[in-house]
Amino acid sequence: MKQERLKSFFTHLPYLTMEELIGYFAVFDGFDDLALLKEQETLLKNVEHNILHRYATLSKIFDFTADPDQNEAINRLLYRLAIGTRKHYSIYKDLSKERGSEAYRYLFAHHLIETELSRETPILRHPKQLLKKEHRGYKIENKVRFSYAFYRFWFTFIYPDKEDLAKGVYNPTLKRIEEGLDRYISVFFEEISNLLLEQIYAGEILDSGSYWDREVEIDLWIRLIEGGGIVGECKWKNHKVSKNILNKLKKVSQKVGFDVRYYALFSKSGFSKELENLKENELLLYDLDDFKRLLQ
């Protein structure tokens, strides 16, 4: 379970702040040796010294099979998963159906990837009416995600630069990581925001996770057993979340037709005074201090 791994991670690295813990876990969950991480270095420096400079050693982890063709198919599928929409069919791009299916089965069998089920309501088809043009041919798709963050990090930033890194050329990759790290961590922030709500509302939840359909993507949609639910937006940004984010969340929730009991906002950098001063019983605000309960 991810929460138990997060607790164990913090046990190994108790000097991390909550912001640092989330960032480190989003990169190093599933890493081979946490003892290599240095307290006196930043996350980016630890990435440089313990991933980029160890490329030759770490790359062997991703030699999954003795068959070079099968191994290449697995690596390409994981790369597509890392950079794409995560929708089931999109990760097969550039692979034959046979090779893609084989790679997919291998990764599931070895618990390296997981399925995130779609919660979209199917379109009701009337036998005497044609579907709208934009809905014809549309398929509801599940998504796929990495079981361990380190594998996602590797195929997001390391695999695309494998030729340079094999030659000892690190700086271009390091610059890409520096520029894209917050965006990368934001996906994991959504996952642990979901974990936080599952803990707070334990025993009250029917199902939880992100939501997507043919028109919208929403970070969190938690359905409650007694009816209604919690819709959430997660912001891993270096500025405070404003009321504008709440207004957008309300608008998209109405568009989808959610029966919303609470609107939950999660922020790395806190909230605007206007948002904090709102007297709305259905508004839930969570900052980094709230995530400490995941470590209890």
C-alpha positions in Angstrom: 0.0 0.0 0.0 1.3 3.4 -1.0 0.6 5.0 2.4 2.6 2.4 4.2 5.5 2.9 1.8 5.2 6.7 2.5 5.5 6.0 6.3 8.5 3.7 5.8 10.1 6.3 3.5 9.8 8.9 6.2 11.3 6.5 8.7 14.4 6.2 6.6 14.5 10.0 5.9 13.1 11.6 9.1 14.9 14.9 8.4 12.6 15.8 5.4 9.9 18.4 5.7 6.4 17.5 4.3 7.1 19.4 1.1 10.4 17.6 0.7 9.0 14.2 1.6 6.3 14.5 -1.1 8.9 15.5 -3.7 11.4 12.8 -2.7 8.8 10.1 -2.6 7.5 11.1 -6.0 11.0 10.5 -7.3 12.5 7.8 -5.2 9.7 5.5 -4.2 11.0 2.1 -5.5 14.6 3.3 -5.7 17.2 0.6 -4.9 19.0 2.2 -1.9 17.7 5.1 0.1 20.9 5.1 2.2 22.6 6.8 -0.7 20.5 9.9 -0.4 22.3 12.8 1.4 20.6 15.0 3.9 22.8 18.0 3.1 21.8 18.0 -0.6 18.6 19.2 -2.3 16.3 16.8 -4.2 17.8 17.9 -7.5 21.3 17.3 -6.3 20.4 13.9 -5.0 18.8 13.1 -8.4 22.0 14.2 -10.1 24.4 12.2 -7.9 22.3 9.1 -7.3 20.4 8.7 -10.6 22.2 10.5 -13.4 25.7 9.7 -12.3 24.7 6.1 -11.6 23.0 5.7 -15.0 25.1 2.7 -16.1 24.2 0.7 -13.0 20.6 1.7 -12.7 19.8 1.1 -16.4 20.3 -2.6 -15.8 17.2 -2.6 -13.7 15.2 -2.0 -16.9 16.6 -4.9 -18.7 13.5 -6.8 -17.9 14.0 -9.9 -20.0 16.7 -11.7 -21.9 14.9 -11.1 -25.2 16.2 -7.7 -26.6 13.1 -7.2 -28.7 10.7 -7.9 -25.9 12.7 -5.7 -23.6 12.6 -2.8 -26.1 8.8 -3.2 -26.4 8.4 -3.1 -22.6 10.6 0.1 -22.3 8.8 1.8 -25.1 5.4 1.0 -23.6 6.6 2.4 -20.2 7.9 5.6 -22.0 4.5 6.1 -23.6 2.8 5.6 -20.3 5.1 8.2 -18.6 4.6 10.9 -21.2 1.1 10.3 -22.5 -2.5 10.5 -21.3 -2.2 7.1 -19.5 -5.3 5.9 -21.4 -5.1 2.2 -22.1 -4.9 2.3 -25.9 -2.6 5.3 -26.2 0.4 3.5 -24.6 0.4 1.0 -27.5 1.5 3.7 -30.0 4.4 2.5 -32.2 4.0 -1.1 -31.0 2.4 -4.0 -32.8 -0.7 -5.4 -31.1 1.1 -8.6 -30.4 4.2 -6.9 -28.9 2.2 -4.3 -27.0 -0.1 -7.0 -25.4 2.9 -9.1 -24.5 4.6 -6.2 -22.8 1.4 -5.1 -21.1 0.9 -8.6 -19.6 4.5 -8.8 -18.4 4.2 -5.5 -16.6 1.0 -6.4 -14.9 2.2 -9.8 -13.9 5.3 -8.2 -12.2 3.2 -5.5 -10.5 5.0 -2.7 -12.2 1.8 -1.1 -13.5 -1.8 -0.8 -12.3 -5.2 -0.1 -13.8 -7.2 3.0 -12.8 -10.8 2.3 -13.8 -12.9 4.8 -15.7 -15.9 6.1 -13.7 -17.5 7.7 -16.7 -21.2 6.9 -17.3 -21.8 5.2 -20.7 -23.9 7.0 -23.2 -27.4 5.5 -23.4 -28.0 4.3 -26.9 -31.5 4.5 -28.2 -32.1 1.9 -30.9 -34.0 4.4 -33.1 -31.7 7.4 -32.7 -28.3 8.0 -34.0 -25.6 9.3 -31.6 -24.3 12.8 -32.1 -21.4 12.9 -34.5 -18.8 13.7 -31.9 -19.9 10.6 -29.8 -19.7 8.1 -32.6 -16.7 5.8 -32.3 -15.9 7.1 -28.8 -14.8 4.5 -26.3 -14.6 4.8 -22.6 -11.0 4.0 -21.6 -9.4 3.0 -18.3 -6.1 4.5 -17.5 -2.8 2.8 -16.5 -0.4 4.1 -13.8 3.0 3.1 -12.5 3.1 1.1 -9.3 6.3 2.8 -8.2 7.2 6.5 -8.7 10.9 5.8 -9.5 9.9 3.9 -12.6 7.7 6.8 -13.7 10.5 9.2 -13.1 13.0 7.1 -15.1 10.8 6.9 -18.1 9.7 10.6 -17.9 13.2 12.1 -17.7 16.0 9.4 -18.0 14.9 7.1 -20.8 14.5 9.8 -23.4 18.1 10.9 -22.8 19.6 7.4 -22.5 22.2 8.0 -25.3 23.6 11.2 -23.8 23.6 9.7 -20.3 25.4 6.6 -21.4 28.2 9.0 -22.7 28.3 10.8 -19.3 26.5 13.9 -20.6 24.3 14.9 -17.7 23.6 18.7 -17.9 20.8 18.7 -20.6 18.9 16.0 -18.6 19.4 17.8 -15.3 18.0 21.0 -16.8 14.9 19.2 -18.2 14.3 17.7 -14.7 14.7 21.1 -13.0 12.2 22.7 -15.4 9.7 19.8 -15.3 10.0 18.5 -11.7 7.1 20.5 -10.2 4.7 19.4 -13.0 5.9 15.8 -12.5 5.3 15.9 -8.7 1.8 17.4 -9.2 0.5 14.0 -10.4 1.7 12.3 -7.3 0.2 15.1 -5.2 -3.2 14.2 -6.6 -2.7 10.6 -5.5 -1.8 11.4 -1.9 -4.5 14.0 -1.7 -6.9 11.1 -2.5 -5.2 9.0 0.2 -5.7 11.8 2.7 -9.4 12.0 2.0 -9.7 8.2 2.2 -8.2 8.4 5.7 -10.3 11.3 6.9 -13.5 9.8 5.5 -12.7 6.2 6.2 -15.8 4.0 6.2 -17.9 6.7 4.4 -16.5 6.3 0.9 -18.1 4.3 -1.9 -15.3 4.9 -4.4 -12.6 7.4 -5.0 -9.9 8.6 -7.5 -9.6 11.0 -10.4 -12.4 11.4 -13.0 -12.3 11.8 -16.7 -14.7 11.6 -19.6 -14.9 12.7 -23.2 -14.9 16.4 -22.2 -13.4 17.0 -18.7 -10.6 15.9 -16.4 -11.0 16.3 -12.6 -8.3 15.6 -10.1 -10.5 14.0 -7.4 -14.1 12.7 -7.2 -15.0 10.9 -4.0 -18.4 9.3 -3.9 -19.9 9.0 -0.4 -22.0 6.0 0.8 -24.8 8.3 2.1 -25.0 10.2 -1.2 -23.2 13.0 -2.8 -19.5 13.3 -2.8 -16.3 15.4 -2.6 -14.8 17.0 -5.7 -11.2 18.1 -5.4 -8.5 20.2 -7.1 -4.8 19.8 -6.2 -2.2 22.5 -6.8 1.5 21.8 -6.5 2.5 25.4 -7.2 4.7 28.1 -5.6 1.8 30.5 -5.1 -1.4 30.5 -3.1 -4.6 29.0 -4.5 -7.2 31.7 -5.1 -11.0 31.8 -5.2 -10.8 31.6 -9.0 -9.8 27.9 -8.7 -12.9 27.2 -6.5 -15.1 28.9 -9.1 -13.7 26.8 -11.9 -14.1 23.6 -9.9 -17.8 24.5 -9.2 -18.4 25.2 -12.9 -16.9 21.9 -14.1 -18.7 19.9 -11.4 -22.0 21.4 -12.6 -21.1 20.5 -16.2 -20.6 16.9 -15.3 -23.6 16.8 -13.1 -22.0 15.8 -9.8 -24.0 15.9 -6.6 -21.4 17.7 -4.6 -21.4 17.8 -0.8 -17.9 19.3 -0.4 -15.4 21.1 -2.6 -11.9 20.2 -1.5 -8.8 22.2 -2.4 -5.3 21.0 -1.8 -2.3 23.4 -2.0 1.4 23.2 -1.6 1.6 26.9 -0.9 -1.5 27.7 1.0 -4.6 29.8 0.1 -5.5 33.4 -0.5 -7.1 35.4 2.3 -10.2 35.7 0.3 -10.5 31.9 0.1 -9.6 31.4 3.8 -12.3 34.0 4.8 -15.1 32.3 2.9 -17.9 31.1 5.2 -18.9 28.1 3.1 -19.6 24.9 5.0 -19.0 22.9 1.9 -15.5 24.2 1.4 -12.5 22.1 2.6 -9.0 23.5 2.5 -5.9 21.3 3.0 -2.3 22.5 3.1 0.9 20.5 3.6 0.4 20.3 7.4 -2.7 18.3 6.9 -0.7 15.6 5.1 1.2 14.8 8.3 -1.7 12.6 9.4 -0.7 10.1 6.6 2.4 9.4 8.6 0.6 8.6 11.9 
